[in-house]
Amino acid sequence: MEKPKIWLVTGASKGIGLALVKLLLTKGQKVAATSRNASDIADKITDHQENLLTLTVNITNSEEVAASVAKVIAHFGRLNVIVNNAGYSIYGSVEALSDQEFRQAIDVNLFGTVNVIRAALPYLRQQRSGHIINISSVAGYKGFGNSPSYAAAKFAVRGLSESLAEEVKEFNVKVTMVAPGFFRTSFLDKGDQLVGKNRIAEYHVDRLVNVLKKMNGHQKGDPEKLAAAIIQITEETNPPAHLLMGPDAYEIVSEKFKADMNEIEQWKALTISTDLDESDDAHQFEI
Ligand SMILES: NC(=O)c1ccc[n+]([C@@H]2O[C@H](COP(=O)([O-])OP(=O)(O)OC[C@H]3O[C@@H](n4cnc5c(N)ncnc54)[C@H](OP(=O)(O)O)[C@@H]3O)[C@@H](O)[C@H]2O)c1
């Protein structure tokens, strides 16, 4: 039988993270699971607790993150798969969101992921193996109105993942960015905290929030199936660099790419008109 892998999953107290931790444990894997309050995870896991290490971590604090990754290594002896899952959205226009609200969303969704990767990479690099899975979103491909901080963070997670993949390829460390559509989790359960404190009526954030509130509890995506897909890609020799999850994600992102391609072609003449007039073919650069 194959040796169990050691997984680190952030934001594991509910939703996708919790579904993944539960499924991993039933499959005999060993899991370090983080939450801002570790007891929120422990309370929900009854089986295979011997293979679970719960950690209270504020992922925006790089020192706390480094200490917790060190604990995982000390406890399990190694680390194989990291799932940067913790994240949240706050709704409101660019103009209405406060600086603090905007930065906090970037801090959790982007820097939380960066902190975990930075802390884990020395081990994975030395080990010459590992798989880093970063949960982005459809919002990492298409910016929706009244969701700018989340889109900025999730687009950034996509760029981060692509850059990282290139950097760590030679160390046999794989990177996959996963972009879910709407999944039935606690993601939209935040009541008044779903929207920034400041409202500017002309941006109609209420229209969006009413739709999201109606959708809450009826999302078609099944977190357990998403969890199974994540496990599946870690078993592949050549896992995807990007994985969309859900028919809605497929639809939205493929339409977005088509629209982007159309725009690129529509403006091609202007795009390619900007080189200096003198031709200097001797200088061709490749990155
Ligand atoms: N559900 C969807 O429709 C959907 C769609 C696209 C992408 N996603 C992404 O999928 C990931 C998981 O979301 P989910 O749907 O499972 O949501 P969820 O049910 O709300 O769970 C989110 C998890 O992230 C953590 N988290 C939330 N706010 C945080 C904060 N301010 N600081 C640190 N951790 C925080 C929570 O950890 P604690 O244990 O510390 O509370 C929680 O366990 C997120 O990155 C989300 O952006 C979800």
The ligand as an SDF file (V2000), in Angstrom:
LIG
                    3D

 48 52  0  0  0  0  0  0  0  0999 V2000
  -18.1950   28.4130   -1.9630 N   0  0  0  0  0  0  0  0  0  0  0  0
  -18.0200   29.0070   -3.1140 C   0  0  0  0  0  0  0  0  0  0  0  0
  -18.9760   29.2340   -3.8600 O   0  0  0  0  0  0  0  0  0  0  0  0
  -16.6480   29.4090   -3.5570 C   0  0  0  0  0  0  0  0  0  0  0  0
  -16.4800   29.8040   -4.8900 C   0  0  0  0  0  0  0  0  0  0  0  0
  -15.2300   30.1600   -5.3310 C   0  0  0  0  0  0  0  0  0  0  0  0
  -14.1590   30.1120   -4.4730 C   0  0  0  0  0  0  0  0  0  0  0  0
  -14.3470   29.7420   -3.1580 N   0  0  0  0  0  0  0  0  0  0  0  0
  -13.1740   29.7310   -2.3070 C   0  0  0  0  0  0  0  0  0  0  0  0
  -13.0940   28.5040   -1.6270 O   0  0  0  0  0  0  0  0  0  0  0  0
  -12.4140   28.6730   -0.3860 C   0  0  0  0  0  0  0  0  0  0  0  0
  -13.2220   28.0200    0.7210 C   0  0  0  0  0  0  0  0  0  0  0  0
  -14.4380   28.7070    0.8410 O   0  0  0  0  0  0  0  0  0  0  0  0
  -15.7770   27.9940    1.3350 P   0  0  0  0  0  0  0  0  0  0  0  0
  -16.7590   28.1140    0.2450 O   0  0  0  0  0  0  0  0  0  0  0  0
  -15.4880   26.6680    1.8910 O   0  0  0  0  0  0  0  0  0  0  0  0
  -16.2140   29.0510    2.4470 O   0  0  0  0  0  0  0  0  0  0  0  0
  -16.5820   28.8560    4.0020 P   0  0  0  0  0  0  0  0  0  0  0  0
  -17.5360   27.7330    4.1580 O   0  0  0  0  0  0  0  0  0  0  0  0
  -16.9980   30.2230    4.4400 O   0  0  0  0  0  0  0  0  0  0  0  0
  -15.1900   28.4690    4.6710 O   0  0  0  0  0  0  0  0  0  0  0  0
  -14.1260   29.3560    4.5650 C   0  0  0  0  0  0  0  0  0  0  0  0
  -12.9580   28.9590    5.3950 C   0  0  0  0  0  0  0  0  0  0  0  0
  -11.9700   29.9840    5.2100 O   0  0  0  0  0  0  0  0  0  0  0  0
  -11.6160   30.5570    6.4290 C   0  0  0  0  0  0  0  0  0  0  0  0
  -11.7660   32.0110    6.5010 N   0  0  0  0  0  0  0  0  0  0  0  0
  -12.8610   32.7490    6.2290 C   0  0  0  0  0  0  0  0  0  0  0  0
  -12.6310   34.0400    6.5190 N   0  0  0  0  0  0  0  0  0  0  0  0
  -11.3800   34.1110    6.9950 C   0  0  0  0  0  0  0  0  0  0  0  0
  -10.5770   35.1530    7.4750 C   0  0  0  0  0  0  0  0  0  0  0  0
  -11.0240   36.4120    7.5380 N   0  0  0  0  0  0  0  0  0  0  0  0
   -9.3240   34.8700    7.9010 N   0  0  0  0  0  0  0  0  0  0  0  0
   -8.8710   33.6150    7.8440 C   0  0  0  0  0  0  0  0  0  0  0  0
   -9.5930   32.5740    7.4230 N   0  0  0  0  0  0  0  0  0  0  0  0
  -10.8320   32.8290    6.9990 C   0  0  0  0  0  0  0  0  0  0  0  0
  -12.5110   30.0010    7.4990 C   0  0  0  0  0  0  0  0  0  0  0  0
  -11.6020   29.5680    8.4570 O   0  0  0  0  0  0  0  0  0  0  0  0
  -11.8300   29.6610   10.0200 P   0  0  0  0  0  0  0  0  0  0  0  0
  -11.8340   28.2480   10.3940 O   0  0  0  0  0  0  0  0  0  0  0  0
  -10.6560   30.4220   10.5130 O   0  0  0  0  0  0  0  0  0  0  0  0
  -13.1560   30.3560   10.2480 O   0  0  0  0  0  0  0  0  0  0  0  0
  -13.2910   28.8830    6.8560 C   0  0  0  0  0  0  0  0  0  0  0  0
  -12.9330   27.6310    7.3740 O   0  0  0  0  0  0  0  0  0  0  0  0
  -12.2170   30.1750   -0.2130 C   0  0  0  0  0  0  0  0  0  0  0  0
  -10.9030   30.5160   -0.5770 O   0  0  0  0  0  0  0  0  0  0  0  0
  -13.2060   30.7750   -1.1990 C   0  0  0  0  0  0  0  0  0  0  0  0
  -12.8050   32.0480   -1.6360 O   0  0  0  0  0  0  0  0  0  0  0  0
  -15.5530   29.3970   -2.6900 C   0  0  0  0  0  0  0  0  0  0  0  0
  1  2  1  0
  2  3  2  0
  2  4  1  0
  4  5  1  0
  4 48  2  0
  5  6  2  0
  6  7  1  0
  7  8  2  0
  8  9  1  0
  8 48  1  0
  9 10  1  0
  9 46  1  0
 10 11  1  0
 11 12  1  0
 11 44  1  0
 12 13  1  0
 13 14  1  0
 14 15  2  0
 14 16  1  0
 14 17  1  0
 17 18  1  0
 18 19  2  0
 18 20  1  0
 18 21  1  0
 21 22  1  0
 22 23  1  0
 23 24  1  0
 23 42  1  0
 24 25  1  0
 25 26  1  0
 25 36  1  0
 26 27  1  0
 26 35  1  0
 27 28  2  0
 28 29  1  0
 29 30  1  0
 29 35  2  0
 30 31  1  0
 30 32  2  0
 32 33  1  0
 33 34  2  0
 34 35  1  0
 36 37  1  0
 36 42  1  0
 37 38  1  0
 38 39  2  0
 38 40  1  0
 38 41  1  0
 42 43  1  0
 44 45  1  0
 44 46  1  0
 46 47  1  0
M  CHG  2   8   1  16  -1
M  END
$$$$
